[in-house]
Amino acid sequence: FIGVVVVTIMISYFFILALNKRGKSIYSIVYVVLLGYGFFAGHVFFSALSTTILGLVCGGIILKYGERET
């Protein structure tokens, strides 16, 4: 139960950052596509390659969000 709550909070946090008007970029689009793909495929976030891509996209969102604040 705790794991589901933590994952939901993390996905929501990056979703809010991705859809923030100041932080929109290609990473935002890719993040939404990955979430949609993960929702329909179900198992996609458990493979090593897709999790690596998700991590790179989330890192890109954080970098873009940080660039816009400064």
mmJSON file of the N, C-alpha and C atoms, coordinates in Angstrom:
{"data_MODEL":{"atom_site":{
"group_PDB":["ATOM","ATOM","ATOM","ATOM","ATOM","ATOM","ATOM","ATOM","ATOM","ATOM","ATOM","ATOM","ATOM","ATOM","ATOM","ATOM","ATOM","ATOM","ATOM","ATOM","ATOM","ATOM","ATOM","ATOM","ATOM","ATOM","ATOM","ATOM","ATOM","ATOM","ATOM","ATOM","ATOM","ATOM","ATOM","ATOM","ATOM","ATOM","ATOM","ATOM","ATOM","ATOM","ATOM","ATOM","ATOM","ATOM","ATOM","ATOM","ATOM","ATOM","ATOM","ATOM","ATOM","ATOM","ATOM","ATOM","ATOM","ATOM","ATOM","ATOM","ATOM","ATOM","ATOM","ATOM","ATOM","ATOM","ATOM","ATOM","ATOM","ATOM","ATOM","ATOM","ATOM","ATOM","ATOM","ATOM","ATOM","ATOM","ATOM","ATOM","ATOM","ATOM","ATOM","ATOM","ATOM","ATOM","ATOM","ATOM","ATOM","ATOM","ATOM","ATOM","ATOM","ATOM","ATOM","ATOM","ATOM","ATOM","ATOM","ATOM","ATOM","ATOM","ATOM","ATOM","ATOM","ATOM","ATOM","ATOM","ATOM","ATOM","ATOM","ATOM","ATOM","ATOM","ATOM","ATOM","ATOM","ATOM","ATOM","ATOM","ATOM","ATOM","ATOM","ATOM","ATOM","ATOM","ATOM","ATOM","ATOM","ATOM","ATOM","ATOM","ATOM","ATOM","ATOM","ATOM","ATOM","ATOM","ATOM","ATOM","ATOM","ATOM","ATOM","ATOM","ATOM","ATOM","ATOM","ATOM","ATOM","ATOM","ATOM","ATOM","ATOM","ATOM","ATOM","ATOM","ATOM","ATOM","ATOM","ATOM","ATOM","ATOM","ATOM","ATOM","ATOM","ATOM","ATOM","ATOM","ATOM","ATOM","ATOM","ATOM","ATOM","ATOM","ATOM","ATOM","ATOM","ATOM","ATOM","ATOM","ATOM","ATOM","ATOM","ATOM","ATOM","ATOM","ATOM","ATOM","ATOM","ATOM","ATOM","ATOM","ATOM","ATOM","ATOM","ATOM","ATOM","ATOM","ATOM","ATOM","ATOM","ATOM","ATOM","ATOM","ATOM","ATOM","ATOM","ATOM","ATOM","ATOM"],
"id":[1,2,3,4,5,6,7,8,9,10,11,12,13,14,15,16,17,18,19,20,21,22,23,24,25,26,27,28,29,30,31,32,33,34,35,36,37,38,39,40,41,42,43,44,45,46,47,48,49,50,51,52,53,54,55,56,57,58,59,60,61,62,63,64,65,66,67,68,69,70,71,72,73,74,75,76,77,78,79,80,81,82,83,84,85,86,87,88,89,90,91,92,93,94,95,96,97,98,99,100,101,102,103,104,105,106,107,108,109,110,111,112,113,114,115,116,117,118,119,120,121,122,123,124,125,126,127,128,129,130,131,132,133,134,135,136,137,138,139,140,141,142,143,144,145,146,147,148,149,150,151,152,153,154,155,156,157,158,159,160,161,162,163,164,165,166,167,168,169,170,171,172,173,174,175,176,177,178,179,180,181,182,183,184,185,186,187,188,189,190,191,192,193,194,195,196,197,198,199,200,201,202,203,204,205,206,207,208,209,210],
"type_symbol":["N","C","C","N","C","C","N","C","C","N","C","C","N","C","C","N","C","C","N","C","C","N","C","C","N","C","C","N","C","C","N","C","C","N","C","C","N","C","C","N","C","C","N","C","C","N","C","C","N","C","C","N","C","C","N","C","C","N","C","C","N","C","C","N","C","C","N","C","C","N","C","C","N","C","C","N","C","C","N","C","C","N","C","C","N","C","C","N","C","C","N","C","C","N","C","C","N","C","C","N","C","C","N","C","C","N","C","C","N","C","C","N","C","C","N","C","C","N","C","C","N","C","C","N","C","C","N","C","C","N","C","C","N","C","C","N","C","C","N","C","C","N","C","C","N","C","C","N","C","C","N","C","C","N","C","C","N","C","C","N","C","C","N","C","C","N","C","C","N","C","C","N","C","C","N","C","C","N","C","C","N","C","C","N","C","C","N","C","C","N","C","C","N","C","C","N","C","C","N","C","C","N","C","C","N","C","C","N","C","C"],
"label_atom_id":["N","CA","C","N","CA","C","N","CA","C","N","CA","C","N","CA","C","N","CA","C","N","CA","C","N","CA","C","N","CA","C","N","CA","C","N","CA","C","N","CA","C","N","CA","C","N","CA","C","N","CA","C","N","CA","C","N","CA","C","N","CA","C","N","CA","C","N","CA","C","N","CA","C","N","CA","C","N","CA","C","N","CA","C","N","CA","C","N","CA","C","N","CA","C","N","CA","C","N","CA","C","N","CA","C","N","CA","C","N","CA","C","N","CA","C","N","CA","C","N","CA","C","N","CA","C","N","CA","C","N","CA","C","N","CA","C","N","CA","C","N","CA","C","N","CA","C","N","CA","C","N","CA","C","N","CA","C","N","CA","C","N","CA","C","N","CA","C","N","CA","C","N","CA","C","N","CA","C","N","CA","C","N","CA","C","N","CA","C","N","CA","C","N","CA","C","N","CA","C","N","CA","C","N","CA","C","N","CA","C","N","CA","C","N","CA","C","N","CA","C","N","CA","C","N","CA","C","N","CA","C","N","CA","C","N","CA","C","N","CA","C","N","CA","C"],
"label_alt_id":[null,null,null,null,null,null,null,null,null,null,null,null,null,null,null,null,null,null,null,null,null,null,null,null,null,null,null,null,null,null,null,null,null,null,null,null,null,null,null,null,null,null,null,null,null,null,null,null,null,null,null,null,null,null,null,null,null,null,null,null,null,null,null,null,null,null,null,null,null,null,null,null,null,null,null,null,null,null,null,null,null,null,null,null,null,null,null,null,null,null,null,null,null,null,null,null,null,null,null,null,null,null,null,null,null,null,null,null,null,null,null,null,null,null,null,null,null,null,null,null,null,null,null,null,null,null,null,null,null,null,null,null,null,null,null,null,null,null,null,null,null,null,null,null,null,null,null,null,null,null,null,null,null,null,null,null,null,null,null,null,null,null,null,null,null,null,null,null,null,null,null,null,null,null,null,null,null,null,null,null,null,null,null,null,null,null,null,null,null,null,null,null,null,null,null,null,null,null,null,null,null,null,null,null,null,null,null,null,null,null],
"label_comp_id":["PHE","PHE","PHE","ILE","ILE","ILE","GLY","GLY","GLY","VAL","VAL","VAL","VAL","VAL","VAL","VAL","VAL","VAL","VAL","VAL","VAL","THR","THR","THR","ILE","ILE","ILE","MET","MET","MET","ILE","ILE","ILE","SER","SER","SER","TYR","TYR","TYR","PHE","PHE","PHE","PHE","PHE","PHE","ILE","ILE","ILE","LEU","LEU","LEU","ALA","ALA","ALA","LEU","LEU","LEU","ASN","ASN","ASN","LYS","LYS","LYS","ARG","ARG","ARG","GLY","GLY","GLY","LYS","LYS","LYS","SER","SER","SER","ILE","ILE","ILE","TYR","TYR","TYR","SER","SER","SER","ILE","ILE","ILE","VAL","VAL","VAL","TYR","TYR","TYR","VAL","VAL","VAL","VAL","VAL","VAL","LEU","LEU","LEU","LEU","LEU","LEU","GLY","GLY","GLY","TYR","TYR","TYR","GLY","GLY","GLY","PHE","PHE","PHE","PHE","PHE","PHE","ALA","ALA","ALA","GLY","GLY","GLY","HIS","HIS","HIS","VAL","VAL","VAL","PHE","PHE","PHE","PHE","PHE","PHE","SER","SER","SER","ALA","ALA","ALA","LEU","LEU","LEU","SER","SER","SER","THR","THR","THR","THR","THR","THR","ILE","ILE","ILE","LEU","LEU","LEU","GLY","GLY","GLY","LEU","LEU","LEU","VAL","VAL","VAL","CYS","CYS","CYS","GLY","GLY","GLY","GLY","GLY","GLY","ILE","ILE","ILE","ILE","ILE","ILE","LEU","LEU","LEU","LYS","LYS","LYS","TYR","TYR","TYR","GLY","GLY","GLY","GLU","GLU","GLU","ARG","ARG","ARG","GLU","GLU","GLU","THR","THR","THR"],
"label_asym_id":["A","A","A","A","A","A","A","A","A","A","A","A","A","A","A","A","A","A","A","A","A","A","A","A","A","A","A","A","A","A","A","A","A","A","A","A","A","A","A","A","A","A","A","A","A","A","A","A","A","A","A","A","A","A","A","A","A","A","A","A","A","A","A","A","A","A","A","A","A","A","A","A","A","A","A","A","A","A","A","A","A","A","A","A","A","A","A","A","A","A","A","A","A","A","A","A","A","A","A","A","A","A","A","A","A","A","A","A","A","A","A","A","A","A","A","A","A","A","A","A","A","A","A","A","A","A","A","A","A","A","A","A","A","A","A","A","A","A","A","A","A","A","A","A","A","A","A","A","A","A","A","A","A","A","A","A","A","A","A","A","A","A","A","A","A","A","A","A","A","A","A","A","A","A","A","A","A","A","A","A","A","A","A","A","A","A","A","A","A","A","A","A","A","A","A","A","A","A","A","A","A","A","A","A","A","A","A","A","A","A"],
"label_entity_id":["1","1","1","1","1","1","1","1","1","1","1","1","1","1","1","1","1","1","1","1","1","1","1","1","1","1","1","1","1","1","1","1","1","1","1","1","1","1","1","1","1","1","1","1","1","1","1","1","1","1","1","1","1","1","1","1","1","1","1","1","1","1","1","1","1","1","1","1","1","1","1","1","1","1","1","1","1","1","1","1","1","1","1","1","1","1","1","1","1","1","1","1","1","1","1","1","1","1","1","1","1","1","1","1","1","1","1","1","1","1","1","1","1","1","1","1","1","1","1","1","1","1","1","1","1","1","1","1","1","1","1","1","1","1","1","1","1","1","1","1","1","1","1","1","1","1","1","1","1","1","1","1","1","1","1","1","1","1","1","1","1","1","1","1","1","1","1","1","1","1","1","1","1","1","1","1","1","1","1","1","1","1","1","1","1","1","1","1","1","1","1","1","1","1","1","1","1","1","1","1","1","1","1","1","1","1","1","1","1","1"],
"label_seq_id":[1,1,1,2,2,2,3,3,3,4,4,4,5,5,5,6,6,6,7,7,7,8,8,8,9,9,9,10,10,10,11,11,11,12,12,12,13,13,13,14,14,14,15,15,15,16,16,16,17,17,17,18,18,18,19,19,19,20,20,20,21,21,21,22,22,22,23,23,23,24,24,24,25,25,25,26,26,26,27,27,27,28,28,28,29,29,29,30,30,30,31,31,31,32,32,32,33,33,33,34,34,34,35,35,35,36,36,36,37,37,37,38,38,38,39,39,39,40,40,40,41,41,41,42,42,42,43,43,43,44,44,44,45,45,45,46,46,46,47,47,47,48,48,48,49,49,49,50,50,50,51,51,51,52,52,52,53,53,53,54,54,54,55,55,55,56,56,56,57,57,57,58,58,58,59,59,59,60,60,60,61,61,61,62,62,62,63,63,63,64,64,64,65,65,65,66,66,66,67,67,67,68,68,68,69,69,69,70,70,70],
"pdbx_PDB_ins_code":[null,null,null,null,null,null,null,null,null,null,null,null,null,null,null,null,null,null,null,null,null,null,null,null,null,null,null,null,null,null,null,null,null,null,null,null,null,null,null,null,null,null,null,null,null,null,null,null,null,null,null,null,null,null,null,null,null,null,null,null,null,null,null,null,null,null,null,null,null,null,null,null,null,null,null,null,null,null,null,null,null,null,null,null,null,null,null,null,null,null,null,null,null,null,null,null,null,null,null,null,null,null,null,null,null,null,null,null,null,null,null,null,null,null,null,null,null,null,null,null,null,null,null,null,null,null,null,null,null,null,null,null,null,null,null,null,null,null,null,null,null,null,null,null,null,null,null,null,null,null,null,null,null,null,null,null,null,null,null,null,null,null,null,null,null,null,null,null,null,null,null,null,null,null,null,null,null,null,null,null,null,null,null,null,null,null,null,null,null,null,null,null,null,null,null,null,null,null,null,null,null,null,null,null,null,null,null,null,null,null],
"Cartn_x":[0.811,0.0,0.857,1.908,2.776,3.482,3.893,4.551,3.643,2.378,1.415,1.243,1.183,1.03,2.251,3.442,4.668,4.789,4.511,4.582,3.549,2.356,1.321,1.735,2.345,2.822,3.913,4.848,5.937,5.42,4.522,3.964,3.183,2.425,1.657,2.571,3.656,4.602,5.2,5.676,6.258,5.197,3.97,2.884,2.581,2.569,2.344,3.489,4.725,5.872,5.824,5.434,5.406,4.34,3.222,2.133,2.162,3.16,3.327,3.601,2.928,3.063,4.494,5.219,6.6,7.54,7.202,8.133,7.819,6.903,6.544,7.712,7.973,9.042,8.731,9.667,9.499,9.411,10.07,10.023,8.61,7.867,6.486,5.633,5.797,5.031,5.413,6.706,7.173,6.699,6.688,6.227,4.76,3.934,2.511,2.322,3.097,3.009,3.437,4.522,4.975,3.936,3.29,2.243,1.069,0.686,-0.399,-0.037,1.182,1.642,1.699,2.194,2.255,0.879,-0.074,-1.44,-2.059,-1.849,-2.464,-1.669,-0.347,0.465,0.566,0.566,0.557,1.915,2.699,3.964,5.163,4.949,6.055,7.033,6.595,7.495,8.386,8.183,8.986,10.151,10.245,11.404,12.52,13.734,14.882,14.998,14.762,14.914,13.871,12.625,11.583,11.739,12.212,12.45,13.608,14.621,15.729,15.244,14.416,13.873,13.002,12.183,11.35,12.219,13.309,14.227,14.879,15.265,15.857,14.845,13.618,12.572,12.297,12.2,11.977,13.157,14.366,15.541,15.507,15.074,14.937,13.899,12.803,11.773,12.339,13.083,13.676,14.669,15.495,16.46,15.77,14.745,14.017,13.308,12.749,12.066,13.065,14.262,15.302,15.83,15.92,16.383,15.41,14.146,13.132,13.011,13.406,13.335,14.455,15.609,16.744,16.788],
"Cartn_y":[-1.198,0.0,1.266,1.286,2.459,2.689,1.619,1.748,2.358,1.982,2.541,4.037,4.431,5.846,6.641,6.136,6.844,6.964,5.902,5.947,6.918,6.927,7.857,9.301,9.574,10.926,11.334,10.437,10.767,11.001,10.15,10.319,11.623,11.938,13.184,14.4,14.331,15.449,15.746,14.724,14.941,15.326,14.851,15.236,16.721,17.216,18.649,19.461,19.023,19.732,19.721,18.6,18.48,19.37,19.53,20.327,21.783,22.149,23.536,24.385,25.517,26.329,26.81,27.071,27.533,26.415,25.186,24.083,23.181,23.582,22.707,22.573,21.348,21.058,19.71,19.214,17.899,16.817,17.048,16.079,15.948,17.03,16.989,16.085,16.217,15.397,13.926,13.66,12.279,11.67,12.458,11.947,11.535,12.368,12.043,10.801,10.699,9.514,8.262,8.357,7.209,6.793,7.77,7.429,6.745,7.249,6.611,5.203,5.03,3.705,2.757,3.251,2.429,2.048,2.955,2.671,1.552,1.602,0.595,-0.714,-0.643,-1.858,-2.526,-1.736,-2.276,-2.681,-3.363,-3.906,-3.069,-1.985,-1.291,-0.669,-0.262,0.395,-0.588,-1.876,-2.854,-3.383,-3.009,-3.445,-2.417,-2.861,-1.992,-0.864,-1.142,-0.115,0.982,0.63,1.648,2.477,1.87,2.619,3.581,3.197,4.099,5.29,5.047,6.137,7.044,6.467,7.264,8.13,7.578,8.347,9.489,9.248,10.318,11.423,11.049,12.043,12.862,12.209,12.935,13.853,13.388,14.242,15.445,15.247,16.36,17.363,16.883,17.788,18.625,17.989,18.722,19.76,19.391,20.345,21.52,21.261,22.34,23.228,22.63,23.404,24.29,23.77,24.55,25.678,25.466,26.516,27.68,27.391,28.443,29.247,28.667,29.4,30.413,30.124,31.04,32.059],
"Cartn_z":[0.0,0.0,0.0,0.79,0.87,-0.462,-1.109,-2.408,-3.459,-3.456,-4.412,-4.167,-2.905,-2.564,-3.016,-2.751,-3.127,-4.646,-5.369,-6.837,-7.393,-6.829,-7.276,-7.034,-5.901,-5.602,-6.581,-6.872,-7.798,-9.214,-9.683,-11.022,-11.098,-10.055,-10.029,-10.017,-9.25,-9.179,-10.553,-11.238,-12.561,-13.585,-13.407,-14.305,-14.159,-12.926,-12.696,-13.27,-13.068,-13.647,-15.167,-15.746,-17.204,-17.818,-17.147,-17.705,-17.259,-16.466,-16.063,-17.302,-17.431,-18.644,-18.86,-17.776,-17.929,-18.33,-17.998,-18.208,-19.381,-20.265,-21.383,-22.349,-22.732,-23.682,-24.324,-25.1,-25.72,-24.645,-23.513,-22.424,-21.863,-21.85,-21.365,-22.24,-23.541,-24.476,-24.329,-24.25,-24.124,-22.806,-21.732,-20.437,-20.499,-21.109,-21.227,-22.1,-23.174,-24.042,-23.275,-22.499,-21.708,-20.673,-20.04,-19.073,-19.756,-20.913,-21.663,-22.088,-22.581,-22.995,-21.801,-20.688,-19.484,-18.967,-19.122,-18.683,-19.511,-20.821,-21.68,-21.722,-21.63,-21.686,-20.319,-19.262,-17.911,-17.386,-18.162,-17.67,-18.096,-18.8,-19.448,-18.455,-17.267,-16.333,-15.581,-15.78,-15.07,-15.89,-17.156,-17.928,-17.759,-17.861,-17.599,-18.614,-19.882,-20.906,-20.758,-20.535,-20.423,-19.155,-18.085,-16.862,-17.04,-17.791,-18.091,-18.898,-19.887,-20.697,-19.837,-18.963,-18.065,-17.154,-16.649,-15.808,-16.556,-17.809,-18.614,-18.898,-19.164,-19.42,-18.162,-17.015,-15.762,-15.444,-15.716,-15.545,-16.465,-17.697,-18.635,-18.178,-17.611,-17.089,-15.951,-15.058,-13.937,-14.448,-15.425,-15.97,-16.651,-17.436,-18.102,-17.091,-16.056,-15.024,-14.285,-14.018,-13.346,-14.207,-15.524,-16.43,-16.458,-16.389,-16.495,-15.207,-14.075,-12.811,-12.679,-13.267,-13.12,-14.213],
"occupancy":[1.0,1.0,1.0,1.0,1.0,1.0,1.0,1.0,1.0,1.0,1.0,1.0,1.0,1.0,1.0,1.0,1.0,1.0,1.0,1.0,1.0,1.0,1.0,1.0,1.0,1.0,1.0,1.0,1.0,1.0,1.0,1.0,1.0,1.0,1.0,1.0,1.0,1.0,1.0,1.0,1.0,1.0,1.0,1.0,1.0,1.0,1.0,1.0,1.0,1.0,1.0,1.0,1.0,1.0,1.0,1.0,1.0,1.0,1.0,1.0,1.0,1.0,1.0,1.0,1.0,1.0,1.0,1.0,1.0,1.0,1.0,1.0,1.0,1.0,1.0,1.0,1.0,1.0,1.0,1.0,1.0,1.0,1.0,1.0,1.0,1.0,1.0,1.0,1.0,1.0,1.0,1.0,1.0,1.0,1.0,1.0,1.0,1.0,1.0,1.0,1.0,1.0,1.0,1.0,1.0,1.0,1.0,1.0,1.0,1.0,1.0,1.0,1.0,1.0,1.0,1.0,1.0,1.0,1.0,1.0,1.0,1.0,1.0,1.0,1.0,1.0,1.0,1.0,1.0,1.0,1.0,1.0,1.0,1.0,1.0,1.0,1.0,1.0,1.0,1.0,1.0,1.0,1.0,1.0,1.0,1.0,1.0,1.0,1.0,1.0,1.0,1.0,1.0,1.0,1.0,1.0,1.0,1.0,1.0,1.0,1.0,1.0,1.0,1.0,1.0,1.0,1.0,1.0,1.0,1.0,1.0,1.0,1.0,1.0,1.0,1.0,1.0,1.0,1.0,1.0,1.0,1.0,1.0,1.0,1.0,1.0,1.0,1.0,1.0,1.0,1.0,1.0,1.0,1.0,1.0,1.0,1.0,1.0,1.0,1.0,1.0,1.0,1.0,1.0,1.0,1.0,1.0,1.0,1.0,1.0],
"B_iso_or_equiv":[0.0,0.0,0.0,0.0,0.0,0.0,0.0,0.0,0.0,0.0,0.0,0.0,0.0,0.0,0.0,0.0,0.0,0.0,0.0,0.0,0.0,0.0,0.0,0.0,0.0,0.0,0.0,0.0,0.0,0.0,0.0,0.0,0.0,0.0,0.0,0.0,0.0,0.0,0.0,0.0,0.0,0.0,0.0,0.0,0.0,0.0,0.0,0.0,0.0,0.0,0.0,0.0,0.0,0.0,0.0,0.0,0.0,0.0,0.0,0.0,0.0,0.0,0.0,0.0,0.0,0.0,0.0,0.0,0.0,0.0,0.0,0.0,0.0,0.0,0.0,0.0,0.0,0.0,0.0,0.0,0.0,0.0,0.0,0.0,0.0,0.0,0.0,0.0,0.0,0.0,0.0,0.0,0.0,0.0,0.0,0.0,0.0,0.0,0.0,0.0,0.0,0.0,0.0,0.0,0.0,0.0,0.0,0.0,0.0,0.0,0.0,0.0,0.0,0.0,0.0,0.0,0.0,0.0,0.0,0.0,0.0,0.0,0.0,0.0,0.0,0.0,0.0,0.0,0.0,0.0,0.0,0.0,0.0,0.0,0.0,0.0,0.0,0.0,0.0,0.0,0.0,0.0,0.0,0.0,0.0,0.0,0.0,0.0,0.0,0.0,0.0,0.0,0.0,0.0,0.0,0.0,0.0,0.0,0.0,0.0,0.0,0.0,0.0,0.0,0.0,0.0,0.0,0.0,0.0,0.0,0.0,0.0,0.0,0.0,0.0,0.0,0.0,0.0,0.0,0.0,0.0,0.0,0.0,0.0,0.0,0.0,0.0,0.0,0.0,0.0,0.0,0.0,0.0,0.0,0.0,0.0,0.0,0.0,0.0,0.0,0.0,0.0,0.0,0.0,0.0,0.0,0.0,0.0,0.0,0.0],
"pdbx_formal_charge":[null,null,null,null,null,null,null,null,null,null,null,null,null,null,null,null,null,null,null,null,null,null,null,null,null,null,null,null,null,null,null,null,null,null,null,null,null,null,null,null,null,null,null,null,null,null,null,null,null,null,null,null,null,null,null,null,null,null,null,null,null,null,null,null,null,null,null,null,null,null,null,null,null,null,null,null,null,null,null,null,null,null,null,null,null,null,null,null,null,null,null,null,null,null,null,null,null,null,null,null,null,null,null,null,null,null,null,null,null,null,null,null,null,null,null,null,null,null,null,null,null,null,null,null,null,null,null,null,null,null,null,null,null,null,null,null,null,null,null,null,null,null,null,null,null,null,null,null,null,null,null,null,null,null,null,null,null,null,null,null,null,null,null,null,null,null,null,null,null,null,null,null,null,null,null,null,null,null,null,null,null,null,null,null,null,null,null,null,null,null,null,null,null,null,null,null,null,null,null,null,null,null,null,null,null,null,null,null,null,null],
"auth_seq_id":[1,1,1,2,2,2,3,3,3,4,4,4,5,5,5,6,6,6,7,7,7,8,8,8,9,9,9,10,10,10,11,11,11,12,12,12,13,13,13,14,14,14,15,15,15,16,16,16,17,17,17,18,18,18,19,19,19,20,20,20,21,21,21,22,22,22,23,23,23,24,24,24,25,25,25,26,26,26,27,27,27,28,28,28,29,29,29,30,30,30,31,31,31,32,32,32,33,33,33,34,34,34,35,35,35,36,36,36,37,37,37,38,38,38,39,39,39,40,40,40,41,41,41,42,42,42,43,43,43,44,44,44,45,45,45,46,46,46,47,47,47,48,48,48,49,49,49,50,50,50,51,51,51,52,52,52,53,53,53,54,54,54,55,55,55,56,56,56,57,57,57,58,58,58,59,59,59,60,60,60,61,61,61,62,62,62,63,63,63,64,64,64,65,65,65,66,66,66,67,67,67,68,68,68,69,69,69,70,70,70],
"auth_comp_id":["PHE","PHE","PHE","ILE","ILE","ILE","GLY","GLY","GLY","VAL","VAL","VAL","VAL","VAL","VAL","VAL","VAL","VAL","VAL","VAL","VAL","THR","THR","THR","ILE","ILE","ILE","MET","MET","MET","ILE","ILE","ILE","SER","SER","SER","TYR","TYR","TYR","PHE","PHE","PHE","PHE","PHE","PHE","ILE","ILE","ILE","LEU","LEU","LEU","ALA","ALA","ALA","LEU","LEU","LEU","ASN","ASN","ASN","LYS","LYS","LYS","ARG","ARG","ARG","GLY","GLY","GLY","LYS","LYS","LYS","SER","SER","SER","ILE","ILE","ILE","TYR","TYR","TYR","SER","SER","SER","ILE","ILE","ILE","VAL","VAL","VAL","TYR","TYR","TYR","VAL","VAL","VAL","VAL","VAL","VAL","LEU","LEU","LEU","LEU","LEU","LEU","GLY","GLY","GLY","TYR","TYR","TYR","GLY","GLY","GLY","PHE","PHE","PHE","PHE","PHE","PHE","ALA","ALA","ALA","GLY","GLY","GLY","HIS","HIS","HIS","VAL","VAL","VAL","PHE","PHE","PHE","PHE","PHE","PHE","SER","SER","SER","ALA","ALA","ALA","LEU","LEU","LEU","SER","SER","SER","THR","THR","THR","THR","THR","THR","ILE","ILE","ILE","LEU","LEU","LEU","GLY","GLY","GLY","LEU","LEU","LEU","VAL","VAL","VAL","CYS","CYS","CYS","GLY","GLY","GLY","GLY","GLY","GLY","ILE","ILE","ILE","ILE","ILE","ILE","LEU","LEU","LEU","LYS","LYS","LYS","TYR","TYR","TYR","GLY","GLY","GLY","GLU","GLU","GLU","ARG","ARG","ARG","GLU","GLU","GLU","THR","THR","THR"],
"auth_asym_id":["A","A","A","A","A","A","A","A","A","A","A","A","A","A","A","A","A","A","A","A","A","A","A","A","A","A","A","A","A","A","A","A","A","A","A","A","A","A","A","A","A","A","A","A","A","A","A","A","A","A","A","A","A","A","A","A","A","A","A","A","A","A","A","A","A","A","A","A","A","A","A","A","A","A","A","A","A","A","A","A","A","A","A","A","A","A","A","A","A","A","A","A","A","A","A","A","A","A","A","A","A","A","A","A","A","A","A","A","A","A","A","A","A","A","A","A","A","A","A","A","A","A","A","A","A","A","A","A","A","A","A","A","A","A","A","A","A","A","A","A","A","A","A","A","A","A","A","A","A","A","A","A","A","A","A","A","A","A","A","A","A","A","A","A","A","A","A","A","A","A","A","A","A","A","A","A","A","A","A","A","A","A","A","A","A","A","A","A","A","A","A","A","A","A","A","A","A","A","A","A","A","A","A","A","A","A","A","A","A","A"],
"auth_atom_id":["N","CA","C","N","CA","C","N","CA","C","N","CA","C","N","CA","C","N","CA","C","N","CA","C","N","CA","C","N","CA","C","N","CA","C","N","CA","C","N","CA","C","N","CA","C","N","CA","C","N","CA","C","N","CA","C","N","CA","C","N","CA","C","N","CA","C","N","CA","C","N","CA","C","N","CA","C","N","CA","C","N","CA","C","N","CA","C","N","CA","C","N","CA","C","N","CA","C","N","CA","C","N","CA","C","N","CA","C","N","CA","C","N","CA","C","N","CA","C","N","CA","C","N","CA","C","N","CA","C","N","CA","C","N","CA","C","N","CA","C","N","CA","C","N","CA","C","N","CA","C","N","CA","C","N","CA","C","N","CA","C","N","CA","C","N","CA","C","N","CA","C","N","CA","C","N","CA","C","N","CA","C","N","CA","C","N","CA","C","N","CA","C","N","CA","C","N","CA","C","N","CA","C","N","CA","C","N","CA","C","N","CA","C","N","CA","C","N","CA","C","N","CA","C","N","CA","C","N","CA","C","N","CA","C","N","CA","C","N","CA","C","N","CA","C"],
"pdbx_PDB_model_num":[1,1,1,1,1,1,1,1,1,1,1,1,1,1,1,1,1,1,1,1,1,1,1,1,1,1,1,1,1,1,1,1,1,1,1,1,1,1,1,1,1,1,1,1,1,1,1,1,1,1,1,1,1,1,1,1,1,1,1,1,1,1,1,1,1,1,1,1,1,1,1,1,1,1,1,1,1,1,1,1,1,1,1,1,1,1,1,1,1,1,1,1,1,1,1,1,1,1,1,1,1,1,1,1,1,1,1,1,1,1,1,1,1,1,1,1,1,1,1,1,1,1,1,1,1,1,1,1,1,1,1,1,1,1,1,1,1,1,1,1,1,1,1,1,1,1,1,1,1,1,1,1,1,1,1,1,1,1,1,1,1,1,1,1,1,1,1,1,1,1,1,1,1,1,1,1,1,1,1,1,1,1,1,1,1,1,1,1,1,1,1,1,1,1,1,1,1,1,1,1,1,1,1,1,1,1,1,1,1,1]
}}}
